[in-house]
Amino acid sequence: MIKNALFITAVAFIALLLLLLEECRFLIPYRQLLLYKYGTTILAFLAALFLNVFTAVYLMCRKVFLKDTGRKLLHLDNQMRSGSSILDELSRYLAD
């Protein structure tokens, strides 16, 4: 799940940076000055932004993909304890 959240965050972050670079073309002549004077501040802001976006995407993925997981696992555990046919199917699935 962390890999999925990291991938989604990286794609969104790259798209956002490309959009921002396209909109700020007028700053190209001042690139050296901006990077020299404000480079560490910009990098720290981008790192904090990436971490916040990653956290939001990770929490969203947990909420969406792990919805009702406990109830589903309890249902599977009850079926396995009852000796139902799910145990046979699960055994065959795990053997493959």
Z-matrix of the N, CA and C atoms (Angstrom, degrees):
N
C 1 1.441
C 2 1.526 1 110.45
N 3 1.336 2 116.38 1 -34.83
C 4 1.462 3 119.24 2 179.79
C 5 1.522 4 109.98 3 -66.66
N 6 1.341 5 116.32 4 -37.17
C 7 1.464 6 119.57 5 179.04
C 8 1.525 7 110.89 6 -63.34
N 9 1.317 8 116.68 7 -41.71
C 10 1.464 9 120.38 8 178.71
C 11 1.526 10 111.44 9 -63.35
N 12 1.321 11 116.12 10 -44.46
C 13 1.464 12 120.16 11 179.61
C 14 1.525 13 111.13 12 -65.28
N 15 1.327 14 116.71 13 -38.62
C 16 1.461 15 120.32 14 178.66
C 17 1.523 16 111.04 15 -66.40
N 18 1.328 17 116.92 16 -40.97
C 19 1.464 18 120.75 17 178.71
C 20 1.530 19 110.99 18 -64.29
N 21 1.331 20 116.96 19 -46.52
C 22 1.469 21 120.99 20 179.94
C 23 1.525 22 110.53 21 -62.05
N 24 1.326 23 116.13 22 -42.10
C 25 1.461 24 120.51 23 179.46
C 26 1.523 25 111.13 24 -64.79
N 27 1.330 26 116.91 25 -43.35
C 28 1.462 27 120.18 26 -179.25
C 29 1.526 28 111.13 27 -63.58
N 30 1.322 29 116.99 28 -42.81
C 31 1.470 30 120.13 29 179.19
C 32 1.530 31 110.56 30 -63.91
N 33 1.317 32 116.81 31 -45.18
C 34 1.470 33 120.36 32 179.40
C 35 1.524 34 110.98 33 -65.26
N 36 1.313 35 116.55 34 -39.13
C 37 1.464 36 121.10 35 -179.19
C 38 1.530 37 111.30 36 -67.39
N 39 1.325 38 117.37 37 -42.35
C 40 1.464 39 120.78 38 177.59
C 41 1.526 40 110.42 39 -64.57
N 42 1.321 41 116.99 40 -42.33
C 43 1.467 42 120.29 41 178.18
C 44 1.531 43 110.68 42 -62.24
N 45 1.314 44 117.08 43 -41.82
C 46 1.461 45 121.38 44 178.50
C 47 1.529 46 111.18 45 -64.49
N 48 1.323 47 117.11 46 -42.01
C 49 1.460 48 120.31 47 178.84
C 50 1.523 49 111.71 48 -65.74
N 51 1.332 50 117.19 49 -41.09
C 52 1.459 51 119.55 50 178.08
C 53 1.526 52 111.37 51 -64.37
N 54 1.306 53 117.24 52 -40.36
C 55 1.460 54 120.98 53 176.53
C 56 1.531 55 110.93 54 -63.13
N 57 1.323 56 116.04 55 -42.74
C 58 1.463 57 120.56 56 179.41
C 59 1.532 58 111.47 57 -65.57
N 60 1.331 59 117.09 58 -41.16
C 61 1.462 60 120.46 59 177.93
C 62 1.528 61 111.40 60 -64.51
N 63 1.307 62 116.49 61 -36.15
C 64 1.465 63 120.34 62 178.42
C 65 1.529 64 111.29 63 -67.24
N 66 1.316 65 116.34 64 -38.87
C 67 1.465 66 120.28 65 -177.87
C 68 1.527 67 112.87 66 -76.46
N 69 1.310 68 117.35 67 -23.05
C 70 1.474 69 120.89 68 -176.03
C 71 1.528 70 112.19 69 -105.76
N 72 1.302 71 117.53 70 37.44
C 73 1.461 72 121.00 71 178.88
C 74 1.517 73 112.76 72 -62.52
N 75 1.317 74 118.10 73 -28.27
C 76 1.454 75 121.20 74 -178.63
C 77 1.528 76 112.46 75 -65.99
N 78 1.345 77 117.77 76 -13.55
C 79 1.464 78 121.27 77 179.83
C 80 1.530 79 113.17 78 -90.90
N 81 1.338 80 117.89 79 -0.67
C 82 1.458 81 120.94 80 -177.22
C 83 1.536 82 112.32 81 -57.54
N 84 1.321 83 120.65 82 -42.39
C 85 1.477 84 118.62 83 179.05
C 86 1.534 85 113.72 84 -62.64
N 87 1.309 86 117.48 85 -22.10
C 88 1.466 87 121.32 86 -177.42
C 89 1.534 88 112.43 87 -102.71
N 90 1.322 89 116.98 88 15.50
C 91 1.462 90 121.62 89 -175.14
C 92 1.528 91 112.30 90 -57.59
N 93 1.324 92 118.18 91 -48.67
C 94 1.468 93 121.57 92 -178.79
C 95 1.528 94 111.11 93 -59.88
N 96 1.313 95 116.14 94 -45.92
C 97 1.469 96 120.68 95 -179.23
C 98 1.528 97 111.24 96 -63.54
N 99 1.318 98 116.55 97 -45.15
C 100 1.467 99 120.48 98 -178.57
C 101 1.524 100 111.16 99 -64.08
N 102 1.335 101 117.23 100 -44.07
C 103 1.460 102 119.53 101 -179.46
C 104 1.523 103 111.88 102 -69.04
N 105 1.315 104 116.98 103 -36.78
C 106 1.466 105 120.20 104 179.87
C 107 1.525 106 111.19 105 -68.65
N 108 1.318 107 115.60 106 -46.13
C 109 1.463 108 119.67 107 -173.61
C 110 1.533 109 113.27 108 -83.34
N 111 1.335 110 116.96 109 -39.48
C 112 1.468 111 120.65 110 -173.53
C 113 1.529 112 113.19 111 -118.80
N 114 1.312 113 118.41 112 14.49
C 115 1.464 114 121.68 113 -175.83
C 116 1.516 115 114.22 114 -59.42
N 117 1.335 116 117.11 115 -45.94
C 118 1.471 117 119.40 116 -178.88
C 119 1.525 118 111.17 117 -68.20
N 120 1.315 119 116.68 118 -36.38
C 121 1.469 120 120.19 119 178.79
C 122 1.527 121 110.35 120 -66.64
N 123 1.322 122 116.28 121 -43.43
C 124 1.469 123 120.52 122 178.68
C 125 1.520 124 110.15 123 -63.30
N 126 1.338 125 116.79 124 -43.50
C 127 1.464 126 120.75 125 -179.91
C 128 1.532 127 111.41 126 -63.78
N 129 1.330 128 116.99 127 -42.09
C 130 1.471 129 120.43 128 178.12
C 131 1.529 130 111.03 129 -63.69
N 132 1.338 131 116.86 130 -41.59
C 133 1.462 132 120.43 131 177.99
C 134 1.523 133 110.84 132 -63.31
N 135 1.345 134 116.95 133 -43.51
C 136 1.465 135 120.10 134 179.94
C 137 1.526 136 111.42 135 -65.20
N 138 1.334 137 117.13 136 -37.71
C 139 1.472 138 120.12 137 177.95
C 140 1.531 139 110.54 138 -65.64
N 141 1.328 140 116.80 139 -43.11
C 142 1.470 141 120.03 140 178.65
C 143 1.526 142 110.83 141 -65.38
N 144 1.326 143 116.55 142 -40.41
C 145 1.465 144 120.24 143 178.25
C 146 1.528 145 110.75 144 -64.29
N 147 1.336 146 117.25 145 -43.05
C 148 1.461 147 120.54 146 178.77
C 149 1.525 148 110.70 147 -61.42
N 150 1.321 149 116.77 148 -43.79
C 151 1.462 150 120.56 149 179.94
C 152 1.527 151 111.37 150 -63.38
N 153 1.313 152 117.53 151 -41.40
C 154 1.467 153 120.77 152 178.94
C 155 1.524 154 111.98 153 -66.94
N 156 1.322 155 116.99 154 -42.28
C 157 1.469 156 119.91 155 178.83
C 158 1.528 157 109.90 156 -66.85
N 159 1.336 158 116.95 157 -40.43
C 160 1.464 159 120.22 158 177.63
C 161 1.527 160 110.79 159 -60.88
N 162 1.320 161 117.05 160 -43.08
C 163 1.466 162 120.83 161 179.35
C 164 1.524 163 111.01 162 -62.29
N 165 1.326 164 116.62 163 -43.25
C 166 1.467 165 119.99 164 179.72
C 167 1.527 166 111.17 165 -64.46
N 168 1.325 167 116.79 166 -42.92
C 169 1.474 168 120.37 167 179.84
C 170 1.521 169 110.32 168 -67.04
N 171 1.320 170 117.48 169 -40.86
C 172 1.464 171 121.19 170 179.29
C 173 1.526 172 111.32 171 -62.54
N 174 1.322 173 116.69 172 -45.32
C 175 1.473 174 119.73 173 178.49
C 176 1.523 175 111.51 174 -65.24
N 177 1.335 176 116.76 175 -37.29
C 178 1.449 177 119.96 176 177.49
C 179 1.530 178 110.88 177 -65.29
N 180 1.325 179 116.71 178 -41.68
C 181 1.468 180 120.23 179 178.65
C 182 1.525 181 110.72 180 -64.19
N 183 1.320 182 116.88 181 -40.73
C 184 1.467 183 119.63 182 178.14
C 185 1.527 184 110.83 183 -63.27
N 186 1.310 185 115.84 184 -41.19
C 187 1.464 186 119.96 185 -178.30
C 188 1.527 187 111.27 186 -67.39
N 189 1.333 188 116.59 187 -40.61
C 190 1.462 189 120.58 188 -175.69
C 191 1.526 190 111.66 189 -79.93
N 192 1.328 191 116.69 190 -48.10
C 193 1.463 192 119.37 191 -171.63
C 194 1.520 193 114.06 192 -85.88
N 195 1.310 194 118.63 193 -21.43
C 196 1.458 195 120.62 194 -179.52
C 197 1.525 196 111.99 195 -106.87
N 198 1.313 197 115.45 196 26.43
C 199 1.456 198 120.31 197 -178.82
C 200 1.535 199 109.49 198 -68.60
N 201 1.300 200 116.83 199 129.54
C 202 1.472 201 124.65 200 177.70
C 203 1.518 202 113.00 201 58.33
N 204 1.322 203 117.77 202 31.67
C 205 1.459 204 120.48 203 -178.81
C 206 1.519 205 111.09 204 -65.91
N 207 1.315 206 117.72 205 -42.28
C 208 1.457 207 120.89 206 -178.91
C 209 1.516 208 112.11 207 -60.89
N 210 1.323 209 116.75 208 -41.62
C 211 1.464 210 120.70 209 179.87
C 212 1.532 211 110.37 210 -67.08
N 213 1.324 212 116.47 211 -39.90
C 214 1.466 213 119.92 212 179.83
C 215 1.528 214 110.77 213 -66.97
N 216 1.329 215 116.97 214 -40.79
C 217 1.463 216 119.39 215 178.69
C 218 1.517 217 111.28 216 -68.35
N 219 1.309 218 118.03 217 -35.50
C 220 1.457 219 121.04 218 176.67
C 221 1.527 220 110.52 219 -64.35
N 222 1.328 221 116.58 220 -41.80
C 223 1.459 222 120.83 221 177.61
C 224 1.529 223 110.24 222 -62.61
N 225 1.325 224 117.79 223 -43.28
C 226 1.468 225 121.36 224 178.71
C 227 1.519 226 110.69 225 -64.77
N 228 1.334 227 117.27 226 -40.77
C 229 1.460 228 120.86 227 178.38
C 230 1.525 229 110.91 228 -63.80
N 231 1.324 230 117.45 229 -41.03
C 232 1.472 231 120.36 230 177.84
C 233 1.519 232 111.36 231 -63.65
N 234 1.323 233 117.08 232 -39.67
C 235 1.467 234 119.64 233 178.78
C 236 1.518 235 110.87 234 -67.81
N 237 1.314 236 117.27 235 -37.42
C 238 1.463 237 119.57 236 -179.82
C 239 1.525 238 111.18 237 -69.23
N 240 1.309 239 117.67 238 -35.99
C 241 1.466 240 121.49 239 179.39
C 242 1.538 241 111.86 240 -72.32
N 243 1.329 242 116.62 241 -27.98
C 244 1.461 243 119.32 242 -176.93
C 245 1.526 244 112.38 243 -80.75
N 246 1.307 245 117.95 244 -8.31
C 247 1.457 246 120.24 245 179.86
C 248 1.517 247 111.90 246 78.11
N 249 1.300 248 116.36 247 24.34
C 250 1.453 249 121.49 248 -179.56
C 251 1.520 250 110.24 249 -69.73
N 252 1.305 251 115.47 250 175.93
C 253 1.457 252 120.49 251 -178.28
C 254 1.530 253 112.19 252 -71.89
N 255 1.318 254 116.80 253 -12.26
C 256 1.467 255 119.13 254 178.72
C 257 1.516 256 110.72 255 -63.55
N 258 1.337 257 117.21 256 -30.98
C 259 1.452 258 120.26 257 179.02
C 260 1.526 259 110.85 258 -64.66
N 261 1.319 260 116.06 259 -42.08
C 262 1.467 261 119.59 260 177.75
C 263 1.524 262 110.92 261 -64.55
N 264 1.322 263 116.68 262 -44.13
C 265 1.463 264 120.22 263 179.80
C 266 1.521 265 110.30 264 -63.89
N 267 1.319 266 116.91 265 -41.35
C 268 1.450 267 120.46 266 -179.91
C 269 1.528 268 111.09 267 -67.02
N 270 1.300 269 116.52 268 -38.98
C 271 1.471 270 120.12 269 177.77
C 272 1.518 271 111.09 270 -63.10
N 273 1.332 272 116.41 271 -43.28
C 274 1.456 273 119.47 272 177.94
C 275 1.513 274 111.67 273 -65.73
N 276 1.324 275 117.24 274 -38.11
C 277 1.460 276 121.47 275 179.38
C 278 1.521 277 111.44 276 -65.68
N 279 1.342 278 115.77 277 -41.57
C 280 1.452 279 119.58 278 -179.70
C 281 1.529 280 111.78 279 -72.79
N 282 1.308 281 116.81 280 -27.61
C 283 1.468 282 119.92 281 179.36
C 284 1.526 283 111.14 282 -71.69
N 285 1.335 284 117.24 283 -28.04
C 286 1.470 285 120.37 284 179.72
C 287 1.470 286 109.13 285 -76.83
